[in-house]
Amino acid sequence: MTRDELIILGCGLYLEPRTEKWMKKRDSLYKPMGVWKFFMIRREHYRTLFGGNGYSANKAAQAEVDALLFDKAAGNVVVIPDNIPAPAAKEEEDDNKGLHDLTDFGDSKNVSPLEYMDWVANNISIKNVKPSDAPCPAAYSLLKWVKEDTANLKDFWTSMFPRTLPAKSQIENQSKFNDDNRTTFDLLSRLQGEGKDGSGEVSVL
């Protein structure tokens, strides 16, 4: 396979797992070229090296395998180990790890970002929140992200959630129209207290 043919199939590019382009690269390049098993082993090696960071592990493993394929296309002698044992009970990439079926969210409806941000704020301290409890998948994903570490939690409270609060001017304008519990009958009663000759003052405000 030539270098140009490799590039057409995604060699030399980092492709996100679970995407159509990645599956094409896996099925049309890595597997036919006999490097899929090697890729999985190197990915697990990098995952351990990077403390479980799947993104960095995938990126590093793709870069290493792609470099080998380019070397081979250039005519260099490339030896790809084939005697490395595969990770125990794991031959295929678990693309669905941590994901949920849409049906897990029950009667999920489209809600505004303000609504699901409020839901997240009210569920941060709640244990065992299920997808069916969330108003939408986005709300559940955001809640999981916020709970992952303290840095995310701090970012939520200091940067994200404050944007959902009304501005001071909005609060002041709204307060002008708040009900002060004075009724029309109260006003009429005070007007009746005014003298028949028009004398006397009645405060209406």
C-alpha positions in Angstrom: 0.0 0.0 0.0 1.4 3.4 -1.0 1.7 6.4 1.3 -1.1 8.2 -0.6 -3.4 5.2 -0.1 -2.6 5.1 3.6 -3.5 8.8 3.9 -6.8 8.2 2.2 -7.7 5.6 4.8 -6.8 8.0 7.7 -3.2 7.1 8.3 -1.3 10.1 9.9 -4.5 11.6 11.4 -5.8 11.2 14.9 -9.4 10.0 14.6 -11.8 10.0 17.5 -13.2 6.5 18.5 -16.8 5.8 17.7 -16.8 8.0 14.6 -17.4 6.7 11.0 -13.9 7.8 9.9 -12.3 5.9 12.8 -14.2 2.7 12.0 -13.1 3.0 8.4 -9.5 3.4 9.5 -9.8 0.4 11.8 -11.6 -2.0 9.4 -10.0 -0.9 6.1 -6.4 -0.2 7.3 -5.4 -1.5 10.7 -7.1 -4.9 10.4 -6.1 -5.7 6.8 -2.5 -4.5 7.4 -2.2 -6.8 10.5 -1.6 -4.1 13.0 -4.9 -4.0 14.9 -3.8 -6.4 17.6 -0.6 -4.4 18.0 -2.6 -1.2 18.2 -4.8 -2.5 21.0 -1.7 -3.6 23.0 0.0 -0.3 22.6 -3.1 1.6 23.5 -3.4 -0.3 26.8 0.3 0.4 27.4 -0.3 4.1 27.0 -3.5 4.1 29.0 -1.5 2.8 32.0 1.3 5.2 31.3 -1.1 8.2 31.2 -3.1 7.2 34.3 -6.1 5.9 32.5 -6.5 8.8 30.1 -8.2 7.2 27.1 -7.9 10.2 24.8 -4.1 10.4 25.2 -3.8 6.6 25.0 -5.7 6.4 21.7 -3.8 9.4 20.2 -0.4 8.0 21.1 -1.2 4.4 19.9 -2.5 5.7 16.6 0.6 7.9 16.1 2.9 4.9 16.7 1.1 2.5 14.5 0.7 5.1 11.7 4.4 5.8 11.8 5.1 2.1 11.3 2.8 1.9 8.3 4.4 4.9 6.7 7.9 3.4 7.2 6.6 0.2 5.6 5.2 2.1 2.6 8.5 3.8 2.2 10.2 0.4 1.7 11.8 0.1 5.1 11.9 -3.2 6.9 9.3 -3.0 9.6 8.8 -5.7 12.2 5.5 -5.6 14.0 5.6 -7.9 17.0 2.9 -10.6 16.7 3.8 -12.6 19.9 2.6 -10.1 22.4 -0.4 -11.5 24.4 -3.6 -9.6 23.9 -5.1 -7.9 27.0 -7.1 -10.3 29.0 -10.7 -10.6 27.9 -10.5 -7.6 25.6 -10.0 -8.1 21.9 -12.2 -5.2 20.7 -12.3 -1.6 21.8 -15.1 -1.1 24.2 -16.6 1.9 22.4 -19.8 1.9 24.5 -18.2 2.1 27.9 -19.9 4.6 30.1 -22.6 5.3 27.6 -26.4 4.8 27.9 -29.2 3.9 25.6 -31.5 6.7 24.8 -34.4 4.7 26.3 -32.6 4.8 29.7 -33.6 8.5 29.9 -37.3 7.7 29.9 -39.6 10.3 28.5 -36.7 12.7 27.7 -37.8 16.1 26.4 -35.9 19.0 24.9 -35.2 21.5 27.7 -33.4 24.8 27.7 -29.8 25.0 29.0 -31.1 27.2 31.9 -33.5 24.4 33.0 -31.0 21.6 32.9 -28.3 23.8 34.6 -30.7 24.3 37.4 -31.4 20.5 37.6 -27.6 19.9 37.8 -27.2 22.4 40.6 -29.9 20.6 42.6 -28.5 17.1 42.1 -24.8 17.6 42.7 -25.1 16.4 46.3 -27.6 13.6 45.5 -26.3 10.0 45.4 -27.2 7.4 42.8 -28.8 9.7 40.3 -30.0 7.7 37.3 -30.4 8.7 33.7 -34.2 8.4 34.1 -34.0 11.1 36.7 -32.5 13.7 34.3 -34.6 16.0 32.2 -32.4 15.2 29.2 -29.2 13.4 28.3 -27.2 16.7 28.2 -28.2 17.4 31.9 -27.1 13.9 33.0 -23.8 14.2 31.1 -23.1 17.6 32.7 -23.8 16.3 36.1 -21.4 13.4 35.7 -18.7 15.8 34.5 -19.2 18.1 37.4 -18.9 15.2 39.9 -15.7 13.9 38.3 -13.3 16.1 40.2 -13.2 19.3 42.3 -11.8 21.4 39.5 -15.0 20.7 37.4 -17.2 21.4 40.4 -15.4 24.8 41.0 -15.8 25.7 37.3 -19.5 24.9 37.4 -20.2 27.1 40.5 -17.9 30.0 39.6 -18.3 30.2 35.8 -21.2 28.2 34.4 -24.0 28.4 36.9 -23.7 32.2 37.6 -24.6 32.8 33.9 -28.1 31.4 34.5 -28.8 34.0 37.2 -30.7 37.2 36.2 -28.8 40.5 36.1 -29.2 43.0 38.9 -31.2 45.3 36.6 -33.6 42.5 35.8 -34.3 41.9 39.5 -34.8 45.6 40.2 -37.2 46.0 37.3 -39.2 42.9 38.3 -39.5 44.1 41.9 -41.4 47.2 40.7 -44.3 44.9 39.7 -44.3 42.6 42.8 -47.6 42.3 44.6 -47.5 44.3 47.9 -50.7 42.7 49.1 -52.7 45.9 48.8 -56.0 45.2 47.1 -58.5 47.4 45.3 -60.8 47.1 48.2 -58.2 48.6 50.6 -57.9 51.6 48.3 -61.6 52.1 48.1 -62.0 51.9 51.8 -59.4 54.7 52.3 -61.1 56.8 49.6 -64.4 56.5 51.4 -62.7 58.0 54.5 -62.2 61.3 52.6 -64.6 64.1 53.7 -67.7 64.8 51.5 -66.5 68.3 50.8 -63.2 66.9 49.4 -61.2 67.8 52.4 -58.7 65.4 53.8 -55.8 63.5 52.2 -55.8 59.8 51.4 -52.5 58.2 50.5 -52.8 55.7 47.7 -49.2 54.7 47.4 
